[in-house]
Amino acid sequence: MPISETMACQTRQLEASDAAIAAAAACLRDGGLVAFPTETVYGLGADATCTGAIARLYAAKGRPSFNPLIAHVAGVTEARLIGRFDATAERLAAAFWPGPLTLVLPKTADCRVADLATAGLDTVAIRVPAHPITQALLRAVGRPVVAPSANISGHVSPTTAAHVHADLNGRIDLIVDGGPVEVGVESTILGCFGTPVLLRPGGVPSEAIEAVLGTPLARRAPEPAAGDDQPLAPGMLASHYAPRAAVRLEATSVRPDEALLAFGPDALPGAEHATAVMNLSARGDLTEAATHLFGYLRALDAKAARTIAVMPIPHDGLGEAINDRLRRAAAPKD
């Protein structure tokens, strides 16, 4: 019986190896919960075809069941078994898979992904991750695996195995430690059920997608308004990726008792009095900043500051995804 059914035991943690991947695959096939690295963030995996495993995943994360999950598969051949590809989706898959792009597609008639994972929608979110550990694990499991970020729902996403352990120890069965992730923000999500629409900015910049499509992307409102239906994709809730501390965006100075999340070489007035300072990228590199974002938010939050002031971040390239996560982190919490 997977320990996630009782959430009463310490979670096993294994260094990535062939034996660890075999153990993780067996655990997933048995209905267990396994955290593992992807190129974006650490994911919490469950068998996408097993309603019981998915229900335990929701419970472990404290995640709203109306928030759909991404089904991860090893390649486009496996993806075509669960989602219907039009010519645009095929072009996007050829350009960006494996990689940090999720496509939301109409389900196939015999889609194996459980309705609980798709929140009852007639679409399914699919990704082919590039991380070698994830690829090996998916091929060993032999079925789709849902894998939202391996953290308590709404908290800062994990970019190391230590972050996973801090949030989910005793709630899940196994953590595969593959070291720090490379991208540091979640996948870009595109709706492909007609005109492609950007549902969530992420690890593939929208400019790169527009270059492949030859046309600007449509954009959907970032979160459902009060009384609207459930979100179409993960990460669209207003408050998400949030530390315990309040987050103040576009800071041009540092107030007393604030921590500072900096960006670039310039110092802010009052920074010398900040309770703590971490710079996403002193040289102003957005790729480096994305890699550090969630880890630095967690580190500043651990220093018990009441507020984290965040310097302005450019909105181009990966800056769009970084600013999206920061905006959600700063949103009022329920």
C-alpha positions as CSV (number, residue, x, y, z in Angstrom):
1,M,0.0,0.0,0.0
2,P,1.5,3.4,-0.9
3,I,2.2,5.4,2.2
4,S,0.4,8.4,0.6
5,E,-2.9,6.6,1.6
6,T,-2.1,7.3,5.3
7,M,0.3,10.3,5.0
8,A,1.8,8.9,8.3
9,C,5.3,7.9,7.3
10,Q,8.5,9.7,6.4
11,T,9.0,10.1,2.7
12,R,11.8,8.1,1.1
13,Q,14.4,10.1,-0.8
14,L,16.7,8.5,-3.4
15,E,19.5,10.0,-5.5
16,A,18.7,9.7,-9.2
17,S,19.9,6.3,-10.6
18,D,18.6,3.5,-12.7
19,A,17.5,1.7,-9.5
20,A,15.7,4.9,-8.2
21,I,13.9,5.3,-11.5
22,A,12.8,1.7,-11.4
23,A,11.6,2.1,-7.8
24,A,9.7,5.3,-8.7
25,A,8.1,3.7,-11.7
26,A,6.9,0.7,-9.7
27,C,5.5,3.1,-7.0
28,L,3.6,5.1,-9.6
29,R,2.1,2.0,-11.2
30,D,1.0,0.9,-7.8
31,G,-0.9,4.1,-7.2
32,G,1.8,6.0,-5.2
33,L,3.0,9.6,-5.3
34,V,6.5,10.3,-6.5
35,A,8.3,13.7,-6.8
36,F,10.9,14.0,-9.5
37,P,12.8,16.8,-11.3
38,T,11.7,18.1,-14.7
39,E,13.6,20.9,-16.6
40,T,11.0,23.4,-15.2
41,V,10.4,22.6,-11.5
42,Y,10.0,19.4,-9.4
43,G,6.8,17.7,-10.2
44,L,4.6,15.5,-8.0
45,G,3.7,12.5,-10.1
46,A,0.7,10.2,-10.1
47,D,-0.7,7.7,-12.6
48,A,-2.9,9.8,-14.8
49,T,-5.2,6.9,-15.5
50,C,-5.8,6.1,-11.8
51,T,-8.6,8.1,-10.1
52,G,-7.5,7.0,-6.6
53,A,-3.9,8.1,-7.1
54,I,-5.0,11.5,-8.5
55,A,-7.4,12.0,-5.5
56,R,-4.4,11.3,-3.1
57,L,-2.3,13.8,-5.1
58,Y,-5.0,16.5,-4.6
59,A,-5.1,15.7,-0.9
60,A,-1.3,15.7,-0.5
61,K,-1.1,19.2,-2.2
62,G,-4.3,20.6,-0.7
63,R,-5.1,21.5,-4.3
64,P,-8.6,22.5,-5.5
65,S,-10.0,19.6,-7.5
66,F,-11.4,22.0,-10.1
67,N,-7.8,23.0,-11.1
68,P,-6.8,20.6,-13.9
69,L,-3.5,18.8,-14.2
70,I,-1.0,18.3,-16.9
71,A,-0.5,14.8,-18.3
72,H,3.2,14.1,-19.0
73,V,4.1,11.6,-21.7
74,A,7.4,10.4,-23.2
75,G,6.8,11.6,-26.8
76,V,4.4,12.8,-29.4
77,T,3.3,9.3,-30.3
78,E,2.0,8.8,-26.8
79,A,0.5,12.4,-26.8
80,R,-1.6,11.6,-29.9
81,L,-3.2,8.7,-27.9
82,I,-4.9,11.2,-25.5
83,G,-5.1,14.5,-27.4
84,R,-6.4,15.4,-30.9
85,F,-3.7,17.3,-32.8
86,D,-4.5,19.8,-35.6
87,A,-1.9,21.1,-38.0
88,T,-1.0,24.0,-35.6
89,A,-0.5,21.6,-32.7
90,E,1.7,19.3,-34.7
91,R,3.9,22.3,-35.8
92,L,4.2,23.4,-32.1
93,A,5.0,19.9,-30.9
94,A,7.7,19.5,-33.6
95,A,9.3,22.9,-32.7
96,F,9.2,22.7,-28.9
97,W,8.9,19.1,-27.7
98,P,10.6,17.7,-25.7
99,G,10.6,20.9,-23.7
100,P,8.7,23.4,-21.4
101,L,5.6,23.8,-23.5
102,T,2.2,22.4,-22.6
103,L,-0.6,22.0,-25.2
104,V,-4.2,21.9,-24.2
105,L,-6.0,19.8,-26.8
106,P,-9.4,18.2,-27.3
107,K,-9.4,14.7,-25.8
108,T,-9.4,11.7,-28.1
109,A,-12.4,9.4,-28.0
110,D,-10.4,6.8,-26.0
111,C,-8.3,9.2,-23.8
112,R,-7.0,7.3,-20.8
113,V,-6.5,10.3,-18.6
114,A,-9.0,10.2,-15.8
115,D,-11.7,12.8,-15.7
116,L,-10.6,13.9,-12.2
117,A,-7.2,15.0,-13.7
118,T,-8.9,17.1,-16.4
119,A,-11.4,18.6,-13.9
120,G,-14.2,17.2,-16.1
121,L,-13.3,19.3,-19.1
122,D,-13.4,17.9,-22.7
123,T,-9.7,19.0,-23.1
124,V,-6.5,17.6,-21.8
125,A,-3.2,19.4,-21.0
126,I,-0.2,17.5,-22.4
127,R,3.6,18.0,-22.1
128,V,6.6,16.0,-23.3
129,P,9.3,17.0,-20.8
130,A,13.0,17.2,-21.8
131,H,14.6,16.2,-18.5
132,P,16.4,12.9,-18.9
133,I,15.2,11.6,-15.5
134,T,11.6,12.4,-16.4
135,Q,12.0,10.8,-19.8
136,A,13.4,7.6,-18.3
137,L,10.7,7.5,-15.7
138,L,7.8,8.0,-18.2
139,R,9.2,5.3,-20.4
140,A,9.5,2.9,-17.4
141,V,5.9,3.7,-16.2
142,G,4.4,3.3,-19.7
143,R,1.4,5.4,-19.2
144,P,0.6,9.2,-18.8
145,V,1.7,10.7,-15.5
146,V,0.1,13.9,-14.0
147,A,2.8,16.0,-12.3
148,P,1.9,19.4,-10.9
149,S,4.6,21.2,-8.9
150,A,5.7,19.2,-5.9
151,N,4.6,21.7,-3.2
152,I,1.6,22.6,-1.1
153,S,-1.0,24.2,-3.4
154,G,-0.4,27.9,-3.8
155,H,3.0,27.9,-2.2
156,V,6.3,28.7,-4.0
157,S,7.2,26.0,-6.6
158,P,10.1,23.7,-5.8
159,T,13.3,23.8,-7.7
160,T,15.3,21.4,-5.5
161,A,14.5,18.1,-3.7
162,A,15.0,20.0,-0.4
163,H,12.1,22.3,-1.3
164,V,9.9,19.2,-1.9
165,H,10.9,17.6,1.3
166,A,10.1,20.8,3.2
167,D,6.5,20.9,1.9
168,L,5.5,17.3,1.4
169,N,7.6,15.1,3.7
170,G,5.2,12.4,5.1
171,R,2.5,13.2,2.5
172,I,4.0,11.4,-0.4
173,D,5.9,8.1,-1.0
174,L,9.1,9.0,-2.7
175,I,11.4,11.9,-3.9
176,V,13.9,11.3,-6.7
177,D,16.7,13.8,-6.2
178,G,18.1,14.9,-9.5
179,G,19.7,18.2,-8.3
180,P,18.5,21.7,-9.1
181,V,16.3,22.2,-12.1
182,E,17.5,24.2,-15.2
183,V,14.6,26.4,-16.3
184,G,13.1,27.4,-12.9
185,V,9.6,28.4,-14.0
186,E,6.8,26.2,-15.1
187,S,5.9,25.4,-18.7
188,T,4.2,27.8,-21.1
189,I,0.6,26.6,-21.6
190,L,-1.1,27.1,-25.0
191,G,-4.8,26.3,-25.7
192,C,-5.0,24.6,-29.1
193,F,-8.7,24.2,-29.7
194,G,-9.0,26.7,-32.6
195,T,-6.8,29.8,-32.6
196,P,-3.8,29.2,-30.3
197,V,-4.2,31.2,-27.1
198,L,-1.6,31.8,-24.4
199,L,-3.1,30.5,-21.1
200,R,0.1,30.8,-19.0
201,P,3.5,32.2,-19.9
202,G,6.4,30.0,-18.9
203,G,9.6,28.4,-20.0
204,V,9.1,28.9,-23.7
205,P,8.9,32.7,-24.4
206,S,5.9,33.8,-26.3
207,E,8.1,35.5,-28.9
208,A,9.6,32.1,-29.8
209,I,6.1,30.6,-30.3
210,E,4.9,33.6,-32.3
211,A,8.0,33.1,-34.6
212,V,7.0,29.5,-35.3
213,L,3.3,30.4,-35.8
214,G,4.1,33.6,-37.9
215,T,1.3,35.4,-36.0
216,P,0.8,37.1,-32.6
217,L,-0.7,34.9,-29.9
218,A,-4.1,35.5,-28.5
219,R,-4.1,35.9,-24.7
220,R,-6.8,34.9,-22.2
221,A,-7.6,36.7,-19.0
222,P,-5.1,35.3,-16.4
223,E,-7.6,34.0,-14.0
224,P,-11.4,33.3,-14.0
225,A,-13.5,36.1,-12.6
226,A,-15.7,35.4,-9.6
227,G,-18.5,33.0,-10.5
228,D,-16.8,31.9,-13.7
229,D,-16.1,28.2,-14.6
230,Q,-12.9,26.5,-13.4
231,P,-9.6,27.4,-15.1
232,L,-8.7,25.7,-18.4
233,A,-5.1,25.0,-17.3
234,P,-2.9,24.9,-14.2
235,G,-1.5,28.0,-12.7
236,M,-4.4,30.3,-13.7
237,L,-5.7,31.0,-10.2
238,A,-5.3,34.6,-9.0
239,S,-3.3,33.7,-5.9
240,H,-0.6,31.2,-6.6
241,Y,3.2,30.5,-6.1
242,A,2.8,32.6,-2.9
243,P,5.2,32.8,0.1
244,R,3.9,33.5,3.5
245,A,5.2,37.0,3.4
246,A,3.4,39.8,1.5
247,V,5.0,40.6,-1.8
248,R,5.3,44.2,-3.0
249,L,6.0,44.6,-6.7
250,E,7.7,47.3,-8.8
251,A,9.5,48.6,-5.7
252,T,11.7,51.7,-6.2
253,S,12.9,51.8,-2.6
254,V,13.0,49.5,0.4
255,R,10.9,50.2,3.4
256,P,11.9,49.3,7.0
257,D,11.6,45.7,7.9
258,E,11.3,44.6,4.3
259,A,13.4,41.9,2.5
260,L,14.5,42.7,-1.0
261,L,14.3,40.6,-4.2
262,A,16.6,42.5,-6.5
263,F,17.3,42.4,-10.2
264,G,20.2,43.9,-12.0
265,P,23.3,45.9,-10.9
266,D,21.6,49.0,-9.5
267,A,20.9,49.3,-5.8
268,L,17.6,50.7,-4.4
269,P,17.4,53.4,-1.9
270,G,17.0,51.9,1.6
271,A,18.5,48.5,0.5
272,E,21.2,48.8,3.1
273,H,18.5,48.5,5.8
274,A,16.7,45.5,4.2
275,T,16.3,42.5,6.5
276,A,17.8,40.3,3.7
277,V,18.7,40.9,0.0
278,M,18.9,38.3,-2.8
279,N,19.5,39.3,-6.4
280,L,17.9,37.2,-9.1
281,S,20.6,38.3,-11.5
282,A,23.1,41.0,-10.8
283,R,23.9,41.2,-14.5
284,G,20.3,41.5,-15.5
285,D,20.0,38.1,-17.2
286,L,16.4,36.9,-17.4
287,T,17.3,33.3,-17.9
288,E,19.4,33.3,-14.7
289,A,16.6,35.2,-12.9
290,A,14.0,32.5,-13.8
291,T,16.3,29.8,-12.5
292,H,16.6,31.6,-9.1
293,L,13.0,32.9,-8.7
294,F,11.3,30.3,-6.6
295,G,14.4,29.3,-4.6
296,Y,15.1,33.0,-3.7
297,L,11.4,33.6,-2.7
298,R,11.6,30.6,-0.4
299,A,14.9,31.7,1.1
300,L,13.6,35.2,1.8
301,D,10.4,33.9,3.2
302,A,12.4,31.7,5.6
303,K,13.9,34.8,7.1
304,A,10.5,35.8,8.4
305,A,10.3,39.2,6.8
306,R,6.7,40.6,6.8
307,T,7.1,41.9,3.2
308,I,9.3,41.1,0.3
309,A,9.9,44.1,-2.0
310,V,10.6,43.2,-5.6
311,M,12.4,45.4,-8.0
312,P,10.9,45.9,-11.5
313,I,11.6,43.0,-14.0
314,P,11.6,43.6,-17.8
315,H,8.6,42.0,-19.4
316,D,10.3,40.6,-22.5
317,G,11.4,37.0,-23.1
318,L,11.3,34.9,-19.8
319,G,10.4,38.2,-18.0
320,E,6.8,37.6,-19.0
321,A,6.7,34.3,-17.1
322,I,8.7,35.8,-14.1
323,N,6.3,38.7,-13.8
324,D,3.3,36.4,-14.1
325,R,4.5,34.3,-11.1
326,L,5.4,37.4,-9.1
327,R,1.9,39.0,-9.8
328,R,0.2,35.8,-8.5
329,A,2.5,35.6,-5.5
330,A,1.5,39.2,-4.6
331,A,-2.2,38.6,-5.1
332,P,-4.5,38.7,-1.9
333,K,-4.6,35.2,-0.3
334,D,-8.0,33.6,0.4
